[in-house]
Amino acid sequence: MRMKYYLIIFFFTITLSLIASDVFISSFTANSTSNSIVLEWRTTDETGLNKFEIERSIKGSPFQKVSEEKAKGVPSFYRYIDNETLLKISNEIDKNDPSTLNKNYYIYRIKSVFNNGNAVYSDEVKVNHTVNSIRRTWGMIKEMFK
């Protein structure tokens, strides 16, 4: 009788781990454009999924939530454009070296939040983002007046 309960618990645990695994996001990419970074991801199953939280890290810093997308409820394609990258400066930049001044290294991940409050993180994607100096200066000026 005791063995029966252990088997039930075992199969229940395996089933939960398969459901909570990162199979919901089948692909996740980040690409740098001249103005922003474009994130795109596809889902294979959104059963019980509430929302996606997009998180960004500038190399060396903790992840911070930058946006969220409501789950559509069916396998879907999502796109998020991060326009705030003009304002962020990486810790890795050498301000005395002009060749590194406009290069930033970003890391993104997606937090899938379920209706029951559980959450699963996607794999991290990394992208180098180069911004021309005119756009960077304008971004810094806008940041001063916020």
Rosetta blueprint (number, residue, H / E / L):
1 M L
2 R H
3 M H
4 K H
5 Y H
6 Y H
7 L H
8 I H
9 I H
10 F H
11 F H
12 F H
13 T H
14 I H
15 T H
16 L H
17 S H
18 L H
19 I H
20 A H
21 S L
22 D L
23 V L
24 F L
25 I E
26 S E
27 S E
28 F E
29 T E
30 A E
31 N E
32 S E
33 T L
34 S L
35 N L
36 S L
37 I E
38 V E
39 L E
40 E E
41 W E
42 R E
43 T E
44 T L
45 D L
46 E L
47 T L
48 G L
49 L E
50 N E
51 K E
52 F E
53 E E
54 I E
55 E E
56 R E
57 S E
58 I E
59 K L
60 G L
61 S L
62 P L
63 F L
64 Q E
65 K E
66 V E
67 S E
68 E E
69 E E
70 K E
71 A L
72 K L
73 G L
74 V L
75 P L
76 S L
77 F E
78 Y E
79 R E
80 Y E
81 I E
82 D E
83 N L
84 E H
85 T H
86 L H
87 L L
88 K L
89 I L
90 S L
91 N L
92 E L
93 I L
94 D L
95 K L
96 N L
97 D L
98 P L
99 S L
100 T L
101 L L
102 N L
103 K E
104 N E
105 Y E
106 Y E
107 I E
108 Y E
109 R E
110 I E
111 K E
112 S E
113 V E
114 F E
115 N L
116 N L
117 G L
118 N L
119 A E
120 V E
121 Y E
122 S L
123 D L
124 E L
125 V E
126 K E
127 V E
128 N E
129 H E
130 T E
131 V L
132 N L
133 S H
134 I H
135 R H
136 R H
137 T H
138 W H
139 G H
140 M H
141 I H
142 K H
143 E H
144 M H
145 F L
146 K L
